[in-house]
Amino acid sequence: MRQELRAICRGRGVYSSDLAERLGPRLNELAGTAPDADGEGRRVRLIALLETSIELLPPDLKLVARVAFGLDARARQRFLRDRLDWLATLIERDARTVRRRLEEAIDLMGEAIDIASPGWYYASVNTLLRLGGPAPEFCEERRVVACGAGRMPVNDSRFNCYSQVPYYAFVPSCRCDEFGLRVHFYGTAVPRALWLMDGVSPGLIERPVMGLRSVEIDSLGLAEVRFTGLQVGSGYGVRWELHRIP
């Protein structure tokens, strides 16, 4: 993994014209793209994977990683060396110090990606949530694809985290290609409004966010949403406000 990450840093980083040729098999797999997939789609998924890994780094390593991979808009030089020299000047450190920090960042990112890639992924997750009875009812179907021979624990803590009331959000911690959510409001749970959360930062899930798109609820109280190309570490789902019937 570390070798594949170093290969991405060369040239213009993630914006190199030959990115497809330099993308290693593991990164290609983890980004959720086939070898013959659309080039721009591959780039977008790779950037999402790198950004998620960079967020796990210590503060002093985040900037050097973003600059090295070409993710910092201030440093879009053609060659990695030029970007690192620019950063060395910016933070008033010598180039060798910056390169050491880059190697440390790549090592930590490689470890984080390895931990988050268990050798399998979710082709789809479909969830039904029923609200209105004495307690919420929850039903889930997962379709798992194995990337090789081995065993997968029945309960794996790396899968995701969920949260509910007054929202339901799925935050994937490994690759998930598709997520479908149906919410059935009935009984005393009458929705006043329902909004879509599509790739929301986990820190914003519990906070009211302006500008969210509304979601239609049919005459039976059922709302359905579907997401594709999910980004690891982002939240997907709906939030609502209810009218309570006495």
C-alpha contacts under 8 A as a table, 3 or more apart, distances in Angstrom:
res1	aa1	res2	aa2	distance
1	M	4	E	5.12
1	M	5	L	6.24
1	M	26	R	7.08
1	M	27	L	7.62
1	M	110	G	5.54
1	M	114	D	7.60
2	R	5	L	5.07
2	R	6	R	6.23
2	R	106	I	6.18
2	R	107	D	6.30
2	R	109	M	7.96
2	R	110	G	5.34
3	Q	6	R	5.16
3	Q	7	A	6.33
4	E	7	A	5.11
4	E	8	I	6.56
4	E	23	L	6.95
4	E	24	G	5.46
4	E	26	R	7.93
4	E	27	L	7.19
5	L	8	I	5.23
5	L	9	C	6.68
5	L	106	I	6.82
5	L	110	G	7.60
6	R	9	C	5.22
6	R	10	R	7.00
6	R	106	I	7.41
7	A	10	R	5.68
7	A	22	R	6.31
7	A	23	L	7.52
8	I	13	G	5.38
8	I	14	V	6.37
8	I	19	L	7.34
8	I	22	R	6.55
8	I	23	L	6.78
8	I	69	F	6.65
9	C	12	R	7.24
9	C	13	G	4.52
9	C	14	V	7.31
9	C	68	A	5.53
9	C	69	F	4.76
9	C	70	G	7.36
9	C	80	L	6.50
10	R	13	G	5.51
10	R	69	F	7.92
10	R	79	F	6.66
10	R	80	L	5.54
11	G	16	S	6.20
11	G	78	R	5.67
11	G	79	F	4.52
11	G	80	L	5.72
12	R	15	Y	5.38
12	R	16	S	4.71
12	R	69	F	7.58
12	R	70	G	6.03
12	R	76	R	6.71
12	R	77	Q	6.59
12	R	78	R	4.98
12	R	79	F	5.83
12	R	80	L	6.83
13	G	16	S	5.56
13	G	19	L	7.95
13	G	68	A	6.87
13	G	69	F	4.56
13	G	70	G	4.77
13	G	71	L	7.86
13	G	80	L	7.45
14	V	19	L	6.64
14	V	43	R	6.79
14	V	46	L	7.90
14	V	47	I	7.12
14	V	69	F	5.92
14	V	70	G	5.91
14	V	71	L	7.30
15	Y	19	L	7.19
15	Y	43	R	7.82
15	Y	70	G	6.84
16	S	19	L	5.29
17	S	20	A	7.97
18	D	21	E	5.48
18	D	22	R	6.55
19	L	22	R	5.14
19	L	23	L	5.94
19	L	43	R	7.78
20	A	23	L	5.34
20	A	39	G	6.85
20	A	42	R	7.88
23	L	27	L	6.47
23	L	28	N	6.15
24	G	27	L	5.53
24	G	28	N	6.04
25	P	28	N	5.04
25	P	29	E	6.09
26	R	29	E	5.04
26	R	30	L	6.09
27	L	30	L	5.04
27	L	31	A	5.90
27	L	46	L	7.53
28	N	31	A	5.27
28	N	32	G	6.64
28	N	33	T	5.89
28	N	34	A	7.02
28	N	35	P	7.18
28	N	42	R	7.82
28	N	46	L	7.85
29	E	32	G	5.34
29	E	33	T	6.10
29	E	34	A	7.09
30	L	33	T	7.67
30	L	49	L	7.93
30	L	117	S	7.29
30	L	175	R	6.74
31	A	42	R	7.09
31	A	45	R	5.24
31	A	46	L	5.30
31	A	49	L	6.50
31	A	175	R	7.71
32	G	45	R	7.12
32	G	175	R	7.08
32	G	177	D	7.19
32	G	229	G	7.99
33	T	37	A	5.90
33	T	41	G	7.90
33	T	42	R	6.05
33	T	45	R	7.86
34	A	37	A	5.12
37	A	41	G	7.24
37	A	42	R	6.70
38	D	41	G	5.33
38	D	42	R	6.24
39	G	42	R	5.13
39	G	43	R	6.30
40	E	43	R	4.99
40	E	44	V	6.22
41	G	44	V	5.19
41	G	45	R	6.26
42	R	45	R	5.33
42	R	46	L	6.11
43	R	46	L	5.13
43	R	47	I	6.12
44	V	47	I	5.21
44	V	48	A	6.33
45	R	48	A	5.14
45	R	49	L	6.32
45	R	229	G	7.71
45	R	231	Q	7.64
46	L	49	L	5.07
46	L	50	L	6.20
47	I	50	L	5.11
47	I	51	E	5.97
47	I	71	L	7.99
48	A	51	E	5.16
48	A	52	T	6.20
48	A	231	Q	6.17
48	A	232	V	7.62
49	L	52	T	5.31
49	L	53	S	6.42
49	L	231	Q	7.25
49	L	232	V	6.98
50	L	53	S	5.13
50	L	54	I	6.05
51	E	54	I	5.05
51	E	55	E	6.26
52	T	55	E	5.35
52	T	56	L	7.09
52	T	232	V	6.77
52	T	233	G	6.63
53	S	56	L	5.49
53	S	57	L	7.20
53	S	109	M	5.66
53	S	112	A	6.54
53	S	113	I	6.85
54	I	57	L	5.34
54	I	62	K	5.82
54	I	65	A	6.89
54	I	66	R	7.51
54	I	109	M	6.78
55	E	62	K	7.01
56	L	109	M	7.92
56	L	112	A	7.88
57	L	61	L	6.09
57	L	62	K	5.81
57	L	105	A	6.99
57	L	108	L	7.14
57	L	109	M	7.44
58	P	61	L	5.55
58	P	62	K	6.50
59	P	62	K	5.41
59	P	63	L	7.55
60	D	63	L	6.65
60	D	64	V	7.63
61	L	64	V	5.43
61	L	65	A	6.23
61	L	101	R	6.31
61	L	102	L	7.17
61	L	104	E	7.80
61	L	105	A	5.78
62	K	65	A	5.28
62	K	66	R	6.24
62	K	105	A	7.62
63	L	66	R	5.17
63	L	67	V	6.13
64	V	67	V	5.17
64	V	68	A	6.01
64	V	84	L	7.68
64	V	87	L	7.35
64	V	98	V	7.09
64	V	101	R	7.00
64	V	102	L	5.97
64	V	105	A	7.79
65	A	68	A	5.10
65	A	69	F	6.18
65	A	102	L	6.18
65	A	105	A	6.30
65	A	106	I	7.55
66	R	69	F	5.39
66	R	70	G	6.14
66	R	71	L	4.84
66	R	72	D	5.51
67	V	70	G	5.11
67	V	71	L	5.87
67	V	72	D	5.20
67	V	75	A	6.18
67	V	83	R	6.43
67	V	84	L	7.17
67	V	87	L	7.51
68	A	71	L	7.59
68	A	80	L	6.20
68	A	83	R	6.69
68	A	84	L	6.79
68	A	102	L	7.47
70	G	73	A	7.50
70	G	75	A	6.73
70	G	76	R	5.91
71	L	75	A	7.96
71	L	76	R	8.00
72	D	75	A	5.57
72	D	76	R	7.15
73	A	76	R	6.15
75	A	83	R	5.75
75	A	86	W	7.38
76	R	83	R	7.13
77	Q	80	L	7.35
77	Q	82	D	6.18
77	Q	83	R	5.76
78	R	82	D	7.37
79	F	82	D	5.43
79	F	83	R	6.61
80	L	83	R	5.14
80	L	84	L	6.23
81	R	84	L	5.18
81	R	85	D	6.11
82	D	85	D	5.06
82	D	86	W	6.15
83	R	86	W	5.07
83	R	87	L	6.30
84	L	87	L	4.98
84	L	88	A	6.11
84	L	95	A	6.83
84	L	98	V	6.71
84	L	99	R	7.39
85	D	88	A	5.01
85	D	89	T	6.36
85	D	95	A	5.99
86	W	89	T	5.31
86	W	90	L	6.26
87	L	90	L	4.87
87	L	91	I	6.17
87	L	98	V	7.57
88	A	91	I	5.48
88	A	92	E	5.65
88	A	93	R	4.92
88	A	94	D	5.59
88	A	95	A	5.54
88	A	98	V	6.20
89	T	92	E	4.97
89	T	93	R	6.53
89	T	94	D	7.62
90	L	93	R	7.94
93	R	97	T	6.44
93	R	98	V	7.01
94	D	97	T	5.53
94	D	98	V	6.70
95	A	98	V	5.12
95	A	99	R	6.25
96	R	99	R	5.09
96	R	100	R	6.19
97	T	100	R	5.14
97	T	101	R	6.29
98	V	101	R	5.09
98	V	102	L	6.21
99	R	102	L	4.91
99	R	103	E	6.29
100	R	103	E	5.18
100	R	104	E	6.30
101	R	104	E	5.02
101	R	105	A	6.09
102	L	105	A	4.97
102	L	106	I	6.13
103	E	106	I	5.12
103	E	107	D	6.17
104	E	107	D	5.14
104	E	108	L	6.30
105	A	108	L	5.22
105	A	109	M	6.04
106	I	109	M	5.03
106	I	110	G	5.95
107	D	110	G	5.16
107	D	111	E	6.34
108	L	111	E	5.11
108	L	112	A	6.18
109	M	112	A	5.03
109	M	113	I	6.08
110	G	113	I	5.23
110	G	114	D	6.10
111	E	114	D	5.13
111	E	115	I	6.20
112	A	115	I	5.21
112	A	116	A	6.21
113	I	116	A	5.07
113	I	117	S	6.06
114	D	117	S	5.17
114	D	118	P	7.27
115	I	118	P	6.63
116	A	158	R	6.84
116	A	173	S	6.75
116	A	174	C	5.71
117	S	120	W	7.06
117	S	121	Y	7.88
117	S	174	C	6.38
117	S	175	R	7.82
118	P	121	Y	7.77
119	G	146	A	6.27
119	G	147	C	5.22
119	G	148	G	6.44
120	W	144	V	6.91
120	W	145	V	5.58
120	W	146	A	4.29
120	W	147	C	5.21
120	W	148	G	7.64
121	Y	144	V	5.84
121	Y	145	V	5.49
121	Y	146	A	6.68
121	Y	147	C	7.78
121	Y	174	C	6.68
121	Y	175	R	5.32
121	Y	176	C	6.16
122	Y	125	V	6.80
122	Y	142	R	6.84
122	Y	143	R	5.77
122	Y	144	V	4.65
122	Y	145	V	6.13
122	Y	174	C	7.99
122	Y	175	R	6.27
122	Y	176	C	4.59
122	Y	177	D	6.42
122	Y	178	E	7.82
123	A	142	R	7.86
123	A	143	R	5.55
123	A	144	V	5.83
123	A	145	V	6.30
123	A	176	C	5.83
123	A	177	D	5.06
123	A	178	E	6.24
124	S	142	R	5.93
124	S	143	R	5.24
124	S	144	V	7.39
124	S	176	C	6.34
124	S	177	D	5.88
124	S	178	E	4.54
124	S	179	F	5.66
124	S	180	G	7.78
125	V	140	E	7.15
125	V	141	E	5.78
125	V	142	R	4.54
125	V	143	R	6.43
125	V	176	C	7.57
125	V	178	E	6.33
125	V	179	F	4.82
125	V	180	G	6.30
126	N	140	E	5.66
126	N	141	E	5.15
126	N	142	R	6.48
126	N	179	F	5.76
126	N	180	G	4.59
126	N	181	L	5.94
127	T	138	F	7.30
127	T	139	C	5.75
127	T	140	E	4.42
127	T	141	E	6.47
127	T	179	F	7.94
127	T	180	G	6.18
127	T	181	L	4.88
127	T	182	R	6.26
128	L	138	F	5.83
128	L	139	C	5.12
128	L	140	E	6.36
128	L	181	L	6.02
128	L	182	R	4.83
128	L	183	V	5.95
128	L	184	H	7.68
129	L	136	P	7.04
129	L	137	E	5.72
129	L	138	F	4.79
129	L	139	C	6.63
129	L	181	L	7.73
129	L	182	R	6.21
129	L	183	V	4.75
129	L	184	H	6.18
130	R	133	G	7.88
130	R	136	P	5.77
130	R	137	E	4.94
130	R	138	F	6.53
130	R	183	V	5.84
130	R	184	H	4.67
130	R	185	F	6.16
130	R	186	Y	7.71
131	L	135	A	7.36
131	L	136	P	5.09
131	L	137	E	6.73
131	L	183	V	7.48
131	L	184	H	6.09
131	L	185	F	5.00
131	L	186	Y	6.29
131	L	189	A	6.29
132	G	135	A	7.44
132	G	136	P	7.08
132	G	185	F	5.94
132	G	186	Y	4.83
132	G	187	G	4.79
132	G	188	T	5.38
132	G	189	A	4.69
133	G	136	P	6.54
133	G	186	Y	7.67
133	G	187	G	6.66
133	G	188	T	7.68
146	A	149	A	7.27
152	M	156	D	7.94
153	P	156	D	5.76
156	D	159	F	5.78
157	S	160	N	7.03
158	R	173	S	5.68
158	R	174	C	6.86
159	F	172	P	6.28
159	F	173	S	5.49
159	F	174	C	6.16
160	N	170	F	6.78
160	N	171	V	5.42
160	N	172	P	4.47
160	N	173	S	5.09
160	N	174	C	7.49
161	C	170	F	6.18
161	C	171	V	5.44
161	C	172	P	6.91
161	C	173	S	7.82
162	Y	168	Y	6.97
162	Y	169	A	5.63
162	Y	170	F	5.12
162	Y	171	V	6.60
163	S	167	Y	7.01
163	S	168	Y	5.40
163	S	169	A	5.52
163	S	170	F	7.29
164	Q	167	Y	4.84
164	Q	168	Y	4.31
164	Q	169	A	6.85
165	V	168	Y	6.66
165	V	239	R	7.98
166	P	239	R	5.87
166	P	240	W	5.76
166	P	241	E	6.87
167	Y	206	E	7.88
167	Y	237	G	7.52
167	Y	238	V	5.65
167	Y	239	R	3.84
167	Y	240	W	6.02
168	Y	237	G	5.52
168	Y	238	V	5.58
168	Y	239	R	6.28
169	A	197	M	7.73
169	A	205	I	7.48
169	A	235	G	5.66
169	A	236	Y	5.19
169	A	237	G	4.46
169	A	238	V	6.58
170	F	235	G	5.51
170	F	236	Y	5.16
170	F	237	G	6.20
171	V	202	P	7.53
171	V	232	V	7.10
171	V	233	G	5.62
171	V	234	S	5.44
171	V	235	G	4.57
171	V	236	Y	6.47
172	P	175	R	6.97
172	P	176	C	6.74
172	P	230	L	7.75
172	P	231	Q	7.40
172	P	232	V	5.18
172	P	233	G	5.76
172	P	234	S	6.99
172	P	235	G	7.60
173	S	232	V	5.24
173	S	233	G	5.71
174	C	232	V	5.86
175	R	230	L	7.57
175	R	231	Q	7.59
175	R	232	V	6.40
176	C	179	F	7.32
176	C	229	G	7.46
176	C	230	L	6.16
176	C	231	Q	7.97
176	C	232	V	7.87
177	D	228	T	5.67
177	D	229	G	5.33
177	D	230	L	6.12
178	E	226	R	7.37
178	E	227	F	5.64
178	E	228	T	4.47
178	E	229	G	6.56
178	E	230	L	6.86
179	F	226	R	5.76
179	F	227	F	5.15
179	F	228	T	6.52
179	F	230	L	7.85
180	G	224	E	7.53
180	G	225	V	5.97
180	G	226	R	4.30
180	G	227	F	6.31
181	L	224	E	5.77
181	L	225	V	5.41
181	L	226	R	6.23
181	L	237	G	7.06
182	R	222	L	6.94
182	R	223	A	5.67
182	R	224	E	4.38
182	R	225	V	6.55
183	V	222	L	5.76
183	V	223	A	5.30
183	V	224	E	6.47
184	H	220	L	7.97
184	H	221	G	5.61
184	H	222	L	4.45
184	H	223	A	6.50
185	F	189	A	5.61
185	F	190	V	6.31
185	F	191	P	7.08
185	F	221	G	4.94
185	F	222	L	6.29
186	Y	189	A	5.42
186	Y	190	V	6.55
186	Y	220	L	7.95
186	Y	221	G	6.23
187	G	190	V	7.32
188	T	244	R	5.79
188	T	245	I	5.28
188	T	246	P	7.56
189	A	242	L	6.25
189	A	243	H	6.83
189	A	244	R	6.20
189	A	245	I	7.53
190	V	221	G	7.92
190	V	242	L	5.32
190	V	243	H	5.08
190	V	244	R	6.29
190	V	245	I	7.38
191	P	194	L	6.88
191	P	240	W	6.64
191	P	241	E	5.71
191	P	242	L	4.16
191	P	243	H	5.85
192	R	240	W	7.38
192	R	241	E	5.35
192	R	242	L	5.01
192	R	243	H	5.71
193	A	214	S	7.41
193	A	215	V	7.96
193	A	240	W	5.58
193	A	241	E	5.44
193	A	242	L	7.16
194	L	214	S	5.74
194	L	215	V	5.41
194	L	216	E	7.38
194	L	217	I	7.83
194	L	238	V	6.73
194	L	239	R	5.82
194	L	240	W	4.38
194	L	241	E	6.72
195	W	212	L	5.89
195	W	213	R	5.58
195	W	214	S	4.29
195	W	215	V	5.31
195	W	238	V	5.48
195	W	239	R	5.37
195	W	240	W	6.23
196	L	212	L	5.98
196	L	213	R	5.45
196	L	214	S	6.02
196	L	215	V	6.11
196	L	236	Y	7.97
196	L	237	G	6.23
196	L	238	V	4.69
196	L	239	R	6.73
197	M	200	V	5.91
197	M	205	I	7.97
197	M	212	L	6.86
197	M	213	R	7.98
197	M	235	G	6.87
197	M	236	Y	5.27
197	M	237	G	5.09
197	M	238	V	5.32
197	M	239	R	7.25
198	D	227	F	7.61
198	D	235	G	6.69
198	D	236	Y	4.92
198	D	237	G	6.70
199	G	230	L	7.28
199	G	231	Q	7.00
199	G	234	S	4.94
199	G	235	G	5.06
199	G	236	Y	5.52
200	V	204	L	6.60
200	V	205	I	6.55
200	V	234	S	5.47
200	V	235	G	4.78
200	V	236	Y	6.66
201	S	204	L	5.42
201	S	205	I	6.68
201	S	233	G	7.60
201	S	234	S	5.26
201	S	235	G	6.10
202	P	205	I	5.33
202	P	233	G	7.18
202	P	234	S	6.00
202	P	235	G	5.82
203	G	206	E	7.10
203	G	207	R	7.86
204	L	207	R	5.15
204	L	208	P	7.62
204	L	209	V	7.24
205	I	208	P	7.77
205	I	235	G	6.98
209	V	212	L	6.65
215	V	223	A	7.14
216	E	223	A	6.27
217	I	220	L	7.85
217	I	221	G	5.69
217	I	222	L	5.46
217	I	223	A	4.70
217	I	224	E	7.98
218	D	221	G	5.39
218	D	222	L	5.46
218	D	223	A	6.55
219	S	222	L	7.41
225	V	237	G	7.67
227	F	230	L	6.80
227	F	236	Y	7.56
230	L	234	S	7.63
231	Q	234	S	5.72
